Amino acid sequence: MKAILLCAGRGSRLMPHTEDRPKCLLRLGHTTVLEHQLDVLERAGLREATVVTGCMAGKVEAVLSARHGALQTETVFNPFYAVADNLASCWMARHAMAGDFLLINGDTLFSPGLVEAVLASPPQPVQVTIDRKPVYDADDMKVTLDGTRLRAIGKLLPPEESHGESIGMLRFMGEGARLFGAKLGDMMRTGEGVGAWFLRAVDALAQREPGVGVLSIEGHVWGELDTPEDYGFAQTLFASGALGGVKPLEAMAARG
């Protein structure tokens, strides 16, 4: 199992914090968002990661070149990051989709226990990691389910059809990796492909493929960074510099 991390974006909603660095290099105590992700993935046993860069790519590459450990990283530059959404970043990293892989948003924070639960879950071609809460807002990437089978995913799903939210971590195995890659290619050939989220490809697969499912990680620790308020809270939680961020992220998840 390898990981692909989508770190091309600047994080414009986090300005002025992202004025001189991309979102993935925001400081969290003694580490950064990206380094936290890689540390947790390495702790979970992963040994390969592809990081898709874009905004201030040189700064990301410098951080990665200074890392040492069992997890080996490569970077892929997305030259369209300023005008494209993350489906294009996935397309740039399609060479890394030859085997089983995790696909992770560059602003998703997660605990070792969460990653271990995802890796240990029963095999299925495409698996969207989800969480549940009482109420979902307009910014949540909501899901509609039939048991553990994904029926639809998107921010515009109505409340009565929303059964959870994607946390920004997906697992692709076997045929699922091939199907996803093929759908990326189909969408990149359309006029809307460059500006699309990669989850639109997953939504399209869910409409016609039986092997698109979900794993609920309720009770596990995760968070995401979208706004200055999110970042301020995360900074406070990481002030202790706790390795892996388990205790801080527990509080972040509880804030949810």
Secondary structure, 3 states (H helix, E strand, C coil): CEEEEECCCCCHHHCCCCCCCCHHHCEECCEEHHHHHHHHHHHCCCCEEEEEECCCHHHHHHHHHCCCCCCEEEEEECCCCCCCCHHHHHHHCHHHHCCCEEEEECCEEECHHHHHHHHHCCCCCEEEEEECCCCCCCCCCEEEEECCEEEEEECCCCHHHCCEEEEEEEEECCHHHHHHHHHHHHHHCCCCCCCCCCHHHHHHHHHHCCCEEEEECCCCCEEECCCHHHHHHHHHHHHHCCHHHHHHHHHHHHHC
